Amino acid sequence: MQISHIEHVGIAVTSLDEAIPFYEKMLGFKCFAIEEVEDQHVRTAFFQVGQTKIELLEATSPESAIAKFIEKNGGRGGIQHVAFAVEDGVANALQEVQDKGGRVIDQAPRRGAEGLNIAFLHPKTTCGALLELCENPNK
């Protein structure tokens, strides 16, 4: 697996309307995209910081992974995942992880925010961190 960089850091928030102004006013970032990913029951907002992005995630359903994360975190948000850009394809990376004895959440890549192909590695494999693998299918 060839990882080129940290694609983004995913931060769960209870409200994009409250979180976006903090990142814009206090840190000087500019939100460049807000998107709903219906099948994941989440709204996202993105900020570019050098080569890496910050992705704010707001649950749109109590069934979403973000809602469950916030509930487990005492009703507060926080860093939910770190996403790595893979150059040799998410499907290949998933297979490589499994071949090496690792566990995956997604058996195959799926469509995520910004049209990226994504898949998650199981935290039991990654020493407790939720890791996402991403690839831009248009590159």
N, CA, C and O atoms as a GROMACS GRO file, in nm:
protein
  556
    1MET      N    1   0.085  -0.117   0.000
    1MET     CA    2   0.000   0.000   0.000
    1MET      C    3   0.090   0.123   0.000
    1MET      O    4   0.184   0.133   0.078
    2GLN      N    5   0.057   0.216  -0.088
    2GLN     CA    6   0.136   0.339  -0.097
    2GLN      C    7   0.051   0.456  -0.046
    2GLN      O    8  -0.041   0.500  -0.114
    3ILE      N    9   0.084   0.505   0.074
    3ILE     CA   10   0.014   0.619   0.132
    3ILE      C   11   0.094   0.744   0.099
    3ILE      O   12   0.214   0.752   0.126
    4SER      N   13   0.026   0.843   0.039
    4SER     CA   14   0.098   0.964  -0.002
    4SER      C   15   0.093   1.075   0.102
    4SER      O   16   0.188   1.152   0.115
    5HIS      N   17  -0.018   1.084   0.178
    5HIS     CA   18  -0.030   1.192   0.276
    5HIS      C   19  -0.156   1.170   0.361
    5HIS      O   20  -0.238   1.084   0.332
    6ILE      N   21  -0.168   1.251   0.466
    6ILE     CA   22  -0.293   1.254   0.542
    6ILE      C   23  -0.392   1.334   0.458
    6ILE      O   24  -0.370   1.452   0.432
    7GLU      N   25  -0.498   1.270   0.414
    7GLU     CA   26  -0.598   1.334   0.329
    7GLU      C   27  -0.682   1.431   0.411
    7GLU      O   28  -0.703   1.546   0.372
    8HIS      N   29  -0.730   1.384   0.526
    8HIS     CA   30  -0.805   1.471   0.615
    8HIS      C   31  -0.813   1.413   0.755
    8HIS      O   32  -0.787   1.295   0.778
    9VAL      N   33  -0.849   1.500   0.848
    9VAL     CA   34  -0.879   1.460   0.985
    9VAL      C   35  -1.028   1.486   1.004
    9VAL      O   36  -1.075   1.598   0.984
   10GLY      N   37  -1.102   1.382   1.044
   10GLY     CA   38  -1.246   1.394   1.063
   10GLY      C   39  -1.278   1.427   1.208
   10GLY      O   40  -1.239   1.355   1.299
   11ILE      N   41  -1.351   1.537   1.227
   11ILE     CA   42  -1.388   1.582   1.361
   11ILE      C   43  -1.540   1.583   1.371
   11ILE      O   44  -1.607   1.654   1.296
   12ALA      N   45  -1.593   1.504   1.464
   12ALA     CA   46  -1.737   1.500   1.487
   12ALA      C   47  -1.777   1.626   1.564
   12ALA      O   48  -1.713   1.664   1.661
   13VAL      N   49  -1.886   1.688   1.519
   13VAL     CA   50  -1.940   1.806   1.587
   13VAL      C   51  -2.091   1.789   1.604
   13VAL      O   52  -2.155   1.716   1.528
   14THR      N   53  -2.145   1.856   1.702
   14THR     CA   54  -2.290   1.848   1.722
   14THR      C   55  -2.365   1.939   1.627
   14THR      O   56  -2.483   1.916   1.599
   15SER      N   57  -2.298   2.043   1.576
   15SER     CA   58  -2.364   2.138   1.485
   15SER      C   59  -2.261   2.204   1.393
   15SER      O   60  -2.167   2.268   1.439
   16LEU      N   61  -2.280   2.187   1.263
   16LEU     CA   62  -2.195   2.258   1.168
   16LEU      C   63  -2.216   2.408   1.179
   16LEU      O   64  -2.121   2.486   1.166
   17ASP      N   65  -2.340   2.450   1.204
   17ASP     CA   66  -2.369   2.593   1.216
   17ASP      C   67  -2.291   2.659   1.328
   17ASP      O   68  -2.257   2.778   1.320
   18GLU      N   69  -2.262   2.585   1.434
   18GLU     CA   70  -2.182   2.639   1.544
   18GLU      C   71  -2.033   2.620   1.520
   18GLU      O   72  -1.953   2.706   1.558
   19ALA      N   73  -1.994   2.510   1.459
   19ALA     CA   74  -1.852   2.479   1.444
   19ALA      C   75  -1.784   2.557   1.332
   19ALA      O   76  -1.670   2.602   1.349
   20ILE      N   77  -1.851   2.574   1.219
   20ILE     CA   78  -1.789   2.643   1.105
   20ILE      C   79  -1.740   2.783   1.143
   20ILE      O   80  -1.626   2.818   1.110
   21PRO      N   81  -1.821   2.865   1.213
   21PRO     CA   82  -1.771   2.998   1.248
   21PRO      C   83  -1.645   2.996   1.335
   21PRO      O   84  -1.560   3.084   1.322
   22PHE      N   85  -1.632   2.898   1.423
   22PHE     CA   86  -1.510   2.889   1.503
   22PHE      C   87  -1.389   2.870   1.412
   22PHE      O   88  -1.290   2.942   1.425
   23TYR      N   89  -1.396   2.775   1.321
   23TYR     CA   90  -1.282   2.747   1.234
   23TYR      C   91  -1.251   2.864   1.141
   23TYR      O   92  -1.135   2.889   1.108
   24GLU      N   93  -1.356   2.936   1.100
   24GLU     CA   94  -1.334   3.051   1.011
   24GLU      C   95  -1.285   3.174   1.088
   24GLU      O   96  -1.187   3.236   1.048
   25LYS      N   97  -1.352   3.209   1.196
   25LYS     CA   98  -1.318   3.333   1.268
   25LYS      C   99  -1.196   3.317   1.357
   25LYS      O  100  -1.108   3.403   1.357
   26MET      N  101  -1.190   3.210   1.433
   26MET     CA  102  -1.082   3.194   1.530
   26MET      C  103  -0.952   3.144   1.467
   26MET      O  104  -0.844   3.186   1.507
   27LEU      N  105  -0.962   3.056   1.369
   27LEU     CA  106  -0.843   2.997   1.310
   27LEU      C  107  -0.809   3.054   1.173
   27LEU      O  108  -0.700   3.032   1.121
   28GLY      N  109  -0.904   3.128   1.113
   28GLY     CA  110  -0.878   3.190   0.984
   28GLY      C  111  -0.892   3.098   0.865
   28GLY      O  112  -0.849   3.133   0.755
   29PHE      N  113  -0.952   2.979   0.885
   29PHE     CA  114  -0.973   2.886   0.774
   29PHE      C  115  -1.098   2.929   0.697
   29PHE      O  116  -1.181   3.002   0.750
   30LYS      N  117  -1.109   2.884   0.574
   30LYS     CA  118  -1.227   2.910   0.492
   30LYS      C  119  -1.293   2.778   0.456
   30LYS      O  120  -1.230   2.689   0.398
   31CYS      N  121  -1.420   2.767   0.491
   31CYS     CA  122  -1.495   2.647   0.454
   31CYS      C  123  -1.516   2.651   0.303
   31CYS      O  124  -1.574   2.746   0.250
   32PHE      N  125  -1.469   2.548   0.232
   32PHE     CA  126  -1.481   2.548   0.087
   32PHE      C  127  -1.590   2.455   0.035
   32PHE      O  128  -1.622   2.458  -0.083
   33ALA      N  129  -1.647   2.371   0.123
   33ALA     CA  130  -1.752   2.280   0.076
   33ALA      C  131  -1.833   2.229   0.194
   33ALA      O  132  -1.779   2.195   0.300
   34ILE      N  133  -1.963   2.224   0.174
   34ILE     CA  134  -2.055   2.159   0.266
   34ILE      C  135  -2.134   2.059   0.184
   34ILE      O  136  -2.184   2.092   0.076
   35GLU      N  137  -2.143   1.937   0.235
   35GLU     CA  138  -2.203   1.829   0.156
   35GLU      C  139  -2.275   1.732   0.249
   35GLU      O  140  -2.229   1.708   0.360
   36GLU      N  141  -2.384   1.677   0.204
   36GLU     CA  142  -2.451   1.571   0.277
   36GLU      C  143  -2.420   1.438   0.209
   36GLU      O  144  -2.434   1.424   0.088
   37VAL      N  145  -2.379   1.341   0.290
   37VAL     CA  146  -2.356   1.206   0.241
   37VAL      C  147  -2.469   1.122   0.299
   37VAL      O  148  -2.462   1.074   0.413
   38GLU      N  149  -2.573   1.106   0.220
   38GLU     CA  150  -2.697   1.047   0.269
   38GLU      C  151  -2.680   0.906   0.324
   38GLU      O  152  -2.734   0.876   0.431
   39ASP      N  153  -2.606   0.820   0.254
   39ASP     CA  154  -2.596   0.682   0.300
   39ASP      C  155  -2.517   0.668   0.429
   39ASP      O  156  -2.526   0.564   0.496
   40GLN      N  157  -2.440   0.770   0.465
   40GLN     CA  158  -2.366   0.768   0.592
   40GLN      C  159  -2.436   0.853   0.699
   40GLN      O  160  -2.389   0.862   0.812
   41HIS      N  161  -2.548   0.914   0.662
   41HIS     CA  162  -2.627   0.997   0.756
   41HIS      C  163  -2.542   1.106   0.820
   41HIS      O  164  -2.536   1.118   0.942
   42VAL      N  165  -2.476   1.184   0.734
   42VAL     CA  166  -2.385   1.286   0.784
   42VAL      C  167  -2.382   1.405   0.690
   42VAL      O  168  -2.397   1.391   0.568
   43ARG      N  169  -2.361   1.523   0.747
   43ARG     CA  170  -2.328   1.645   0.672
   43ARG      C  171  -2.184   1.677   0.702
   43ARG      O  172  -2.138   1.665   0.815
   44THR      N  173  -2.112   1.718   0.600
   44THR     CA  174  -1.970   1.748   0.616
   44THR      C  175  -1.940   1.891   0.575
   44THR      O  176  -2.008   1.949   0.491
   45ALA      N  177  -1.837   1.946   0.636
   45ALA     CA  178  -1.783   2.076   0.597
   45ALA      C  179  -1.631   2.061   0.590
   45ALA      O  180  -1.571   2.001   0.679
   46PHE      N  181  -1.570   2.115   0.485
   46PHE     CA  182  -1.427   2.097   0.464
   46PHE      C  183  -1.352   2.229   0.468
   46PHE      O  184  -1.400   2.333   0.422
   47PHE      N  185  -1.230   2.221   0.524
   47PHE     CA  186  -1.136   2.332   0.531
   47PHE      C  187  -1.001   2.278   0.482
   47PHE      O  188  -0.962   2.168   0.519
   48GLN      N  189  -0.930   2.356   0.401
   48GLN     CA  190  -0.798   2.316   0.354
   48GLN      C  191  -0.692   2.376   0.445
   48GLN      O  192  -0.695   2.496   0.473
   49VAL      N  193  -0.599   2.293   0.492
   49VAL     CA  194  -0.488   2.339   0.575
   49VAL      C  195  -0.362   2.277   0.516
   49VAL      O  196  -0.327   2.164   0.548
   50GLY      N  197  -0.294   2.351   0.430
   50GLY     CA  198  -0.180   2.295   0.359
   50GLY      C  199  -0.230   2.184   0.267
   50GLY      O  200  -0.328   2.204   0.194
   51GLN      N  201  -0.165   2.070   0.270
   51GLN     CA  202  -0.205   1.957   0.186
   51GLN      C  203  -0.319   1.877   0.251
   51GLN      O  204  -0.383   1.795   0.185
   52THR      N  205  -0.344   1.901   0.379
   52THR     CA  206  -0.441   1.824   0.454
   52THR      C  207  -0.570   1.904   0.471
   52THR      O  208  -0.568   2.027   0.477
   53LYS      N  209  -0.681   1.832   0.480
   53LYS     CA  210  -0.810   1.895   0.504
   53LYS      C  211  -0.859   1.860   0.643
   53LYS      O  212  -0.823   1.758   0.700
   54ILE      N  213  -0.942   1.947   0.696
   54ILE     CA  214  -1.019   1.920   0.817
   54ILE      C  215  -1.161   1.895   0.770
   54ILE      O  216  -1.218   1.977   0.697
   55GLU      N  217  -1.219   1.783   0.810
   55GLU     CA  218  -1.358   1.750   0.776
   55GLU      C  219  -1.439   1.753   0.905
   55GLU      O  220  -1.418   1.672   0.995
   56LEU      N  221  -1.534   1.846   0.913
   56LEU     CA  222  -1.627   1.847   1.025
   56LEU      C  223  -1.745   1.759   0.986
   56LEU      O  224  -1.793   1.765   0.872
   57LEU      N  225  -1.791   1.677   1.080
   57LEU     CA  226  -1.900   1.582   1.053
   57LEU      C  227  -2.013   1.603   1.152
   57LEU      O  228  -1.993   1.600   1.273
   58GLU      N  229  -2.133   1.625   1.099
   58GLU     CA  230  -2.253   1.641   1.181
   58GLU      C  231  -2.351   1.530   1.144
   58GLU      O  232  -2.380   1.509   1.026
   59ALA      N  233  -2.402   1.460   1.243
   59ALA     CA  234  -2.497   1.352   1.219
   59ALA      C  235  -2.629   1.408   1.168
   59ALA      O  236  -2.675   1.513   1.212
   60THR      N  237  -2.690   1.336   1.073
   60THR     CA  238  -2.823   1.371   1.026
   60THR      C  239  -2.927   1.269   1.072
   60THR      O  240  -3.045   1.281   1.041
   61SER      N  241  -2.881   1.169   1.147
   61SER     CA  242  -2.968   1.065   1.199
   61SER      C  243  -2.907   1.010   1.327
   61SER      O  244  -2.785   1.002   1.338
   62PRO      N  245  -2.990   0.974   1.425
   62PRO     CA  246  -2.935   0.912   1.547
   62PRO      C  247  -2.869   0.778   1.521
   62PRO      O  248  -2.798   0.726   1.608
   63GLU      N  249  -2.892   0.721   1.403
   63GLU     CA  250  -2.833   0.592   1.368
   63GLU      C  251  -2.693   0.604   1.308
   63GLU      O  252  -2.626   0.503   1.287
   64SER      N  253  -2.649   0.725   1.281
   64SER     CA  254  -2.519   0.743   1.215
   64SER      C  255  -2.403   0.713   1.310
   64SER      O  256  -2.416   0.722   1.432
   65ALA      N  257  -2.291   0.678   1.251
   65ALA     CA  258  -2.170   0.653   1.328
   65ALA      C  259  -2.128   0.779   1.404
   65ALA      O  260  -2.073   0.770   1.514
   66ILE      N  261  -2.154   0.895   1.347
   66ILE     CA  262  -2.117   1.021   1.413
   66ILE      C  263  -2.203   1.044   1.536
   66ILE      O  264  -2.152   1.083   1.641
   67ALA      N  265  -2.334   1.020   1.526
   67ALA     CA  266  -2.422   1.035   1.642
   67ALA      C  267  -2.380   0.941   1.754
   67ALA      O  268  -2.378   0.979   1.871
   68LYS      N  269  -2.346   0.818   1.718
   68LYS     CA  270  -2.303   0.719   1.817
   68LYS      C  271  -2.170   0.760   1.880
   68LYS      O  272  -2.150   0.743   2.000
   69PHE      N  273  -2.079   0.814   1.800
   69PHE     CA  274  -1.951   0.861   1.852
   69PHE      C  275  -1.973   0.973   1.954
   69PHE      O  276  -1.914   0.971   2.062
   70ILE      N  277  -2.057   1.069   1.919
   70ILE     CA  278  -2.083   1.182   2.009
   70ILE      C  279  -2.150   1.133   2.138
   70ILE      O  280  -2.117   1.180   2.246
   71GLU      N  281  -2.242   1.042   2.125
   71GLU     CA  282  -2.308   0.986   2.243
   71GLU      C  283  -2.207   0.919   2.336
   71GLU      O  284  -2.210   0.938   2.458
   72LYS      N  285  -2.117   0.839   2.279
   72LYS     CA  286  -2.014   0.770   2.358
   72LYS      C  287  -1.915   0.869   2.419
   72LYS      O  288  -1.848   0.838   2.518
   73ASN      N  289  -1.905   0.987   2.359
   73ASN     CA  290  -1.810   1.089   2.402
   73ASN      C  291  -1.878   1.191   2.495
   73ASN      O  292  -1.835   1.306   2.503
   74GLY      N  293  -1.982   1.149   2.564
   74GLY     CA  294  -2.048   1.237   2.660
   74GLY      C  295  -2.124   1.352   2.598
   74GLY      O  296  -2.141   1.456   2.662
   75GLY      N  297  -2.169   1.336   2.473
   75GLY     CA  298  -2.244   1.442   2.407
   75GLY      C  299  -2.158   1.548   2.342
   75GLY      O  300  -2.208   1.648   2.290
   76ARG      N  301  -2.028   1.526   2.343
   76ARG     CA  302  -1.934   1.620   2.282
   76ARG      C  303  -1.873   1.558   2.157
   76ARG      O  304  -1.868   1.436   2.142
   77GLY      N  305  -1.829   1.642   2.071
   77GLY     CA  306  -1.758   1.596   1.952
   77GLY      C  307  -1.613   1.568   1.983
   77GLY      O  308  -1.572   1.564   2.099
   78GLY      N  309  -1.537   1.550   1.879
   78GLY     CA  310  -1.394   1.526   1.893
   78GLY      C  311  -1.340   1.460   1.768
   78GLY      O  312  -1.413   1.436   1.672
   79ILE      N  313  -1.211   1.432   1.769
   79ILE     CA  314  -1.150   1.368   1.653
   79ILE      C  315  -1.208   1.228   1.640
   79ILE      O  316  -1.199   1.147   1.732
   80GLN      N  317  -1.269   1.202   1.524
   80GLN     CA  318  -1.337   1.075   1.501
   80GLN      C  319  -1.254   0.981   1.415
   80GLN      O  320  -1.256   0.860   1.437
   81HIS      N  321  -1.179   1.035   1.318
   81HIS     CA  322  -1.095   0.950   1.235
   81HIS      C  323  -0.986   1.030   1.166
   81HIS      O  324  -0.991   1.153   1.158
   82VAL      N  325  -0.887   0.957   1.118
   82VAL     CA  326  -0.780   1.013   1.035
   82VAL      C  327  -0.786   0.938   0.903
   82VAL      O  328  -0.793   0.816   0.899
   83ALA      N  329  -0.782   1.014   0.793
   83ALA     CA  330  -0.790   0.955   0.659
   83ALA      C  331  -0.658   0.970   0.586
   83ALA      O  332  -0.597   1.077   0.584
   84PHE      N  333  -0.614   0.860   0.526
   84PHE     CA  334  -0.491   0.858   0.449
   84PHE      C  335  -0.523   0.842   0.301
   84PHE      O  336  -0.609   0.762   0.264
   85ALA      N  337  -0.454   0.918   0.216
   85ALA     CA  338  -0.468   0.904   0.072
   85ALA      C  339  -0.379   0.790   0.026
   85ALA      O  340  -0.260   0.786   0.056
   86VAL      N  341  -0.438   0.695  -0.047
   86VAL     CA  342  -0.362   0.583  -0.101
   86VAL      C  343  -0.352   0.600  -0.252
   86VAL      O  344  -0.448   0.638  -0.318
   87GLU      N  345  -0.234   0.572  -0.303
   87GLU     CA  346  -0.207   0.594  -0.445
   87GLU      C  347  -0.234   0.469  -0.530
   87GLU      O  348  -0.250   0.480  -0.651
   88ASP      N  349  -0.240   0.353  -0.468
   88ASP     CA  350  -0.256   0.230  -0.543
   88ASP      C  351  -0.395   0.170  -0.531
   88ASP      O  352  -0.414   0.051  -0.557
   89GLY      N  353  -0.493   0.251  -0.491
   89GLY     CA  354  -0.632   0.207  -0.487
   89GLY      C  355  -0.676   0.155  -0.352
   89GLY      O  356  -0.603   0.081  -0.286
   90VAL      N  357  -0.796   0.194  -0.311
   90VAL     CA  358  -0.850   0.152  -0.183
   90VAL      C  359  -0.874   0.001  -0.183
   90VAL      O  360  -0.847  -0.066  -0.082
   91ALA      N  361  -0.924  -0.054  -0.292
   91ALA     CA  362  -0.950  -0.198  -0.298
   91ALA      C  363  -0.820  -0.276  -0.275
   91ALA      O  364  -0.819  -0.374  -0.200
   92ASN      N  365  -0.713  -0.234  -0.338
   92ASN     CA  366  -0.584  -0.301  -0.320
   92ASN      C  367  -0.536  -0.288  -0.176
   92ASN      O  368  -0.483  -0.382  -0.118
   93ALA      N  369  -0.554  -0.168  -0.118
   93ALA     CA  370  -0.511  -0.145   0.020
   93ALA      C  371  -0.590  -0.232   0.118
   93ALA      O  372  -0.533  -0.287   0.212
   94LEU      N  373  -0.722  -0.244   0.096
   94LEU     CA  374  -0.804  -0.330   0.182
   94LEU      C  375  -0.756  -0.474   0.175
   94LEU      O  376  -0.745  -0.542   0.277
   95GLN      N  377  -0.728  -0.520   0.055
   95GLN     CA  378  -0.681  -0.658   0.039
   95GLN      C  379  -0.548  -0.678   0.109
   95GLN      O  380  -0.526  -0.781   0.174
   96GLU      N  381  -0.459  -0.581   0.096
   96GLU     CA  382  -0.328  -0.591   0.160
   96GLU      C  383  -0.342  -0.598   0.313
   96GLU      O  384  -0.274  -0.677   0.378
   97VAL      N  385  -0.429  -0.514   0.369
   97VAL     CA  386  -0.452  -0.516   0.514
   97VAL      C  387  -0.503  -0.654   0.558
   97VAL      O  388  -0.454  -0.711   0.655
   98GLN      N  389  -0.599  -0.707   0.484
   98GLN     CA  390  -0.655  -0.838   0.519
   98GLN      C  391  -0.552  -0.949   0.500
   98GLN      O  392  -0.546  -1.042   0.581
   99ASP      N  393  -0.472  -0.941   0.396
   99ASP     CA  394  -0.367  -1.040   0.373
   99ASP      C  395  -0.266  -1.043   0.487
   99ASP      O  396  -0.206  -1.147   0.516
  100LYS      N  397  -0.248  -0.927   0.551
  100LYS     CA  398  -0.153  -0.918   0.662
  100LYS      C  399  -0.220  -0.947   0.797
  100LYS      O  400  -0.158  -0.931   0.902
  101GLY      N  401  -0.347  -0.992   0.794
  101GLY     CA  402  -0.417  -1.028   0.916
  101GLY      C  403  -0.495  -0.916   0.981
  101GLY      O  404  -0.545  -0.933   1.093
  102GLY      N  405  -0.507  -0.803   0.915
  102GLY     CA  406  -0.581  -0.691   0.970
  102GLY      C  407  -0.731  -0.702   0.945
  102GLY      O  408  -0.775  -0.772   0.854
  103ARG      N  409  -0.808  -0.632   1.028
  103ARG     CA  410  -0.954  -0.630   1.012
  103ARG      C  411  -0.997  -0.500   0.946
  103ARG      O  412  -0.940  -0.394   0.969
  104VAL      N  413  -1.100  -0.512   0.864
  104VAL     CA  414  -1.155  -0.395   0.796
  104VAL      C  415  -1.303  -0.382   0.830
  104VAL      O  416  -1.369  -0.482   0.861
  105ILE      N  417  -1.352  -0.262   0.825
  105ILE     CA  418  -1.496  -0.239   0.842
  105ILE      C  419  -1.565  -0.256   0.708
  105ILE      O  420  -1.670  -0.320   0.699
  106ASP      N  421  -1.506  -0.199   0.605
  106ASP     CA  422  -1.562  -0.207   0.470
  106ASP      C  423  -1.490  -0.316   0.392
  106ASP      O  424  -1.367  -0.317   0.384
  107GLN      N  425  -1.566  -0.407   0.334
  107GLN     CA  426  -1.508  -0.514   0.253
  107GLN      C  427  -1.469  -0.465   0.114
  107GLN      O  428  -1.385  -0.524   0.047
  108ALA      N  429  -1.531  -0.355   0.072
  108ALA     CA  430  -1.503  -0.297  -0.059
  108ALA      C  431  -1.515  -0.145  -0.046
  108ALA      O  432  -1.584  -0.095   0.042
  109PRO      N  433  -1.448  -0.072  -0.134
  109PRO     CA  434  -1.459   0.074  -0.131
  109PRO      C  435  -1.602   0.119  -0.155
  109PRO      O  436  -1.680   0.052  -0.223
  110ARG      N  437  -1.637   0.234  -0.096
  110ARG     CA  438  -1.767   0.297  -0.119
  110ARG      C  439  -1.744   0.445  -0.142
  110ARG      O  440  -1.636   0.497  -0.116
  111ARG      N  441  -1.848   0.512  -0.190
  111ARG     CA  442  -1.837   0.654  -0.222
  111ARG      C  443  -1.852   0.736  -0.095
  111ARG      O  444  -1.945   0.716  -0.017
  112GLY      N  445  -1.759   0.830  -0.074
  112GLY     CA  446  -1.764   0.919   0.041
  112GLY      C  447  -1.779   1.064  -0.003
  112GLY      O  448  -1.806   1.091  -0.120
  113ALA      N  449  -1.761   1.154   0.089
  113ALA     CA  450  -1.768   1.298   0.059
  113ALA      C  451  -1.664   1.333  -0.046
  113ALA      O  452  -1.561   1.265  -0.058
  114GLU      N  453  -1.690   1.436  -0.120
  114GLU     CA  454  -1.604   1.486  -0.227
  114GLU      C  455  -1.584   1.385  -0.339
  114GLU      O  456  -1.491   1.400  -0.419
  115GLY      N  457  -1.669   1.283  -0.347
  115GLY     CA  458  -1.660   1.184  -0.453
  115GLY      C  459  -1.544   1.088  -0.439
  115GLY      O  460  -1.510   1.016  -0.533
  116LEU      N  461  -1.481   1.084  -0.320
  116LEU     CA  462  -1.368   0.994  -0.299
  116LEU      C  463  -1.417   0.852  -0.278
  116LEU      O  464  -1.526   0.830  -0.224
  117ASN      N  465  -1.337   0.756  -0.319
  117ASN     CA  466  -1.359   0.617  -0.282
  117ASN      C  467  -1.296   0.600  -0.144
  117ASN      O  468  -1.181   0.638  -0.123
  118ILE      N  469  -1.372   0.542  -0.050
  118ILE     CA  470  -1.325   0.532   0.088
  118ILE      C  471  -1.349   0.392   0.143
  118ILE      O  472  -1.430   0.316   0.091
  119ALA      N  473  -1.278   0.361   0.250
  119ALA     CA  474  -1.301   0.240   0.329
  119ALA      C  475  -1.234   0.261   0.464
  119ALA      O  476  -1.134   0.332   0.475
  120PHE      N  477  -1.291   0.198   0.567
  120PHE     CA  478  -1.239   0.213   0.702
  120PHE      C  479  -1.175   0.084   0.751
  120PHE      O  480  -1.221  -0.026   0.722
  121LEU      N  481  -1.067   0.101   0.827
  121LEU     CA  482  -1.001  -0.009   0.894
  121LEU      C  483  -1.056  -0.020   1.036
  121LEU      O  484  -1.086   0.081   1.098
  122HIS      N  485  -1.069  -0.140   1.085
  122HIS     CA  486  -1.129  -0.161   1.217
  122HIS      C  487  -1.032  -0.113   1.326
  122HIS      O  488  -0.913  -0.144   1.320
  123PRO      N  489  -1.083  -0.038   1.426
  123PRO     CA  490  -0.996   0.010   1.533
  123PRO      C  491  -0.924  -0.099   1.612
  123PRO      O  492  -0.820  -0.074   1.673
  124LYS      N  493  -0.979  -0.221   1.613
  124LYS     CA  494  -0.910  -0.330   1.682
  124LYS      C  495  -0.780  -0.368   1.611
  124LYS      O  496  -0.691  -0.426   1.672
  125THR      N  497  -0.770  -0.336   1.484
  125THR     CA  498  -0.648  -0.360   1.407
  125THR      C  499  -0.549  -0.245   1.423
  125THR      O  500  -0.428  -0.266   1.417
  126THR      N  501  -0.601  -0.125   1.443
  126THR     CA  502  -0.517  -0.004   1.436
  126THR      C  503  -0.482   0.052   1.574
  126THR      O  504  -0.452   0.171   1.587
  127CYS      N  505  -0.485  -0.031   1.674
  127CYS     CA  506  -0.452   0.010   1.811
  127CYS      C  507  -0.548   0.115   1.865
  127CYS      O  508  -0.510   0.201   1.944
  128GLY      N  509  -0.673   0.109   1.822
  128GLY     CA  510  -0.778   0.194   1.877
  128GLY      C  511  -0.819   0.313   1.793
  128GLY      O  512  -0.921   0.375   1.824
  129ALA      N  513  -0.746   0.347   1.689
  129ALA     CA  514  -0.781   0.462   1.606
  129ALA      C  515  -0.866   0.417   1.487
  129ALA      O  516  -0.839   0.314   1.426
  130LEU      N  517  -0.968   0.496   1.453
  130LEU     CA  518  -1.045   0.469   1.332
  130LEU      C  519  -0.968   0.533   1.216
  130LEU      O  520  -0.949   0.654   1.212
  131LEU      N  521  -0.926   0.450   1.122
  131LEU     CA  522  -0.849   0.498   1.007
  131LEU      C  523  -0.930   0.477   0.880
  131LEU      O  524  -0.993   0.373   0.860
  132GLU      N  525  -0.926   0.578   0.795
  132GLU     CA  526  -0.995   0.574   0.667
  132GLU      C  527  -0.891   0.576   0.556
  132GLU      O  528  -0.792   0.648   0.564
  133LEU      N  529  -0.914   0.497   0.452
  133LEU     CA  530  -0.832   0.500   0.333
  133LEU      C  531  -0.913   0.567   0.223
  133LEU      O  532  -1.031   0.537   0.206
  134CYS      N  533  -0.851   0.658   0.149
  134CYS     CA  534  -0.920   0.736   0.045
  134CYS      C  535  -0.843   0.734  -0.085
  134CYS      O  536  -0.720   0.725  -0.086
  135GLU      N  537  -0.918   0.743  -0.193
  135GLU     CA  538  -0.856   0.764  -0.324
  135GLU      C  539  -0.951   0.848  -0.408
  135GLU      O  540  -1.073   0.835  -0.400
  136ASN      N  541  -0.892   0.934  -0.488
  136ASN     CA  542  -0.968   1.014  -0.581
  136ASN      C  543  -0.978   0.936  -0.711
  136ASN      O  544  -0.877   0.918  -0.780
  137PRO      N  545  -1.099   0.887  -0.747
  137PRO     CA  546  -1.109   0.806  -0.869
  137PRO      C  547  -1.084   0.885  -0.997
  137PRO      O  548  -1.071   0.827  -1.105
  138ASN      N  549  -1.079   1.017  -0.987
  138ASN     CA  550  -1.059   1.101  -1.106
  138ASN      C  551  -0.913   1.133  -1.131
  138ASN      O  552  -0.881   1.207  -1.224
  139LYS      N  553  -0.823   1.080  -1.048
  139LYS     CA  554  -0.680   1.108  -1.068
  139LYS      C  555  -0.615   0.998  -1.147
  139LYS      O  556  -0.495   1.004  -1.174
   0.00000   0.00000   0.00000
